[in-house]
Each structure stands twice: as structure tokens, then as C-alpha cells.
Amino acid sequence: MTEPIETKTIATADGRVLAYVEVGVPAGPLVIHNHGGPSSRLEARLFADAAANYGLRFVGVDRPGMGQSSPQAARSYEGWADDMTRIADALGYDEFGVTGWSEGGPWALAAAAYIDPKRLIHVTSFAGGSYGAFGDNWAAHYLSKADALGGFLALHFKPGFRLMYEAIGLTAAHFRKSFYKELQKAVNDYDRQVPLQSGFEEAFCASCAECFAQGSEGLVRDSELLYRRWAFDVTSIERPVHMWQGLGDTLVPAPINKEIADKMPGAIWHAVEKAGHFVAVGAVDQVLGIVAKDLGASKLVVRRH
């Protein structure tokens, strides 16, 4: 899990660079993973063993301004959906799947909203930070006081929001033990057991620190979009979308995503008893088993010509 993985890049039509790493099986069906926040492309390492077991080519990509991906002047959900399609094109795939964990969850839902279902064969969101799905900071009443305050700052006092993330970035990059201890205090017992897997803590902390390789602005802009009313309507998504949620999640409480699942026609709700925010890793075999089935991991991969 902690072995170095080569970072590669893909150029976009507007001259930006998207940095990514891949784990699993190079010839397998493609899965594009949307990391959480703070996190980065390196989050893919947490899924390496399961991706290999299920024959998937699992690609973690830095979103704009985070890790090694270029900043982008105008961020949007539709724009990132275009970037994900560009990644599939560059890697030679007609068909692919998308996953997203935590703050990456809404970007996976955006893929479901904007990408042609003939190409996007599978979508999974794990404990998505779906704070703007039905309006500006609509989920604040479900959140802790600190997280609800973050949403308020994102919408009404951006300098304070930026300062908050600069402090998180400083701790994640230079005081990893303290960063991890504070995280452990905030999660439930299920989440405290998941990191006992070999190499998890090192890989997780490295991924979080890498988020701030260019400073905090990339994460600030990314997170701000999560709290503002989304530009797409989840109630109009009819294609299947798998939504995994730990019922004991203390960071993104289950009622947030349950309300989305109840209102989104294509939602397939997977509630995991006692699981917390690390359900993406704790339930990874169940999750990637479904992904592999949908993408036909045992079949010939459909590639672009």
C-alpha cells in the first residue's frame, strides 16, 4: 500500500495538466477515482489490493489546483465531468466507471449528471460531502458545529474559510502525527479499526499532505463548490448510482446522503451498519466487486480506436 507509484500526466484542451496515479491491473476496465478533501491522487493507494484482486485499472486524479494538477480559473461540475471524459479518452477507453469518496462524492454524482451513460457504465459515491445538493449549505443542520461553520465561511467569509484550510494544510504537511490523532478523535470505533491495516496511516497521511503541494487555494475552491447550490439536479439522475454510507459516520452523517438517495431516481442505497467515514476502505471488497461486475472485468475491455 505504501510503495511509491509513478505520477503521470494528461494534457487538457485548454493547456492544463491533470496528474494521476494508477493501481490494479493495467489492462483492466478503467475506474476514475475522485479523492476526498484534503486528499489527492495518492488516495488510490488505499484501493490498490482490491483493485488488483478484481482486475480493475483504478486511476486516482488530482482535481485542479491540488497535488500536481494545474489550477483552473473557472471550476465547475460540468467542467470536471469533461476532464474525466478527457482522461478516459487519453487512456484509450470508450467505457469506464467513476468513484468518489467524501468530498469526491459530489464529483462522482456530477459525472452521473453530465457524462453519456453509454460511456459511463458505473458510478459510486462513498459518504459524499453533499452539502449543496438542495441549496446553499442545505445540510448544515446535520453537521457538527465546526463543519457547519466551515460551510458558513465558504459562502459568507472566504478569507476565514481560506485561513481554516491553510491551518489544516500546515498540520497535514508538517505535523502528520498530530493531524492523524485529531482525525482519530473525530471518527467512530469502526474507523479506528480500519487504519490497523498495514500501511494505511502512512498512505492516508501522505495523500492528505499532497493535497497542499500548491497551497490551500485548490482545496478552498473545490470545497466552496460543495457548499454552494449545485449546478446540477440530483432528482433528475435516473441512471444507476451506488451510494455507500456508514450509518455511524461522524464526519458526513448518514441522513445527508439518505435524503439524496430518497430523491434521486437512480440511487442504489448501501447502508453499512456501524461503519463510519472510512466505509470506502472497510467495505472495499463489496464495493469493487459490484464495480467489476458492472464493468465486466472478466470480459474484453472496450477501448477507443
Secondary structure, DSSP 8 states (H G I E B T S, - for coil): --S----EEEE-TTS-EEEEEEEE-TTS-EEEEE--TT--GGGGGGGHHHHHHTT-EEEEE--TTSTTS---SS--HHHHHHHHHHHHHHHTBSSEEEEEEGGGHHHHHHHHHHS-TTTEEEEEEES---TTTTSTTTTGGGS-HHHHHHHHHHHH-HHHHHHHHHHHHHHHHH-HHHHHHHHHHHS-HHHHHGGGSTTHHHHHHHHHHHTTTT-SHHHHHHHHHHHS--SS-GGG--S-EEEEEETT-SSS-HHHHHHHHHH-TTEEEEEETT--TTHHHHTHHHHHHHHHHHHTTTS---B--
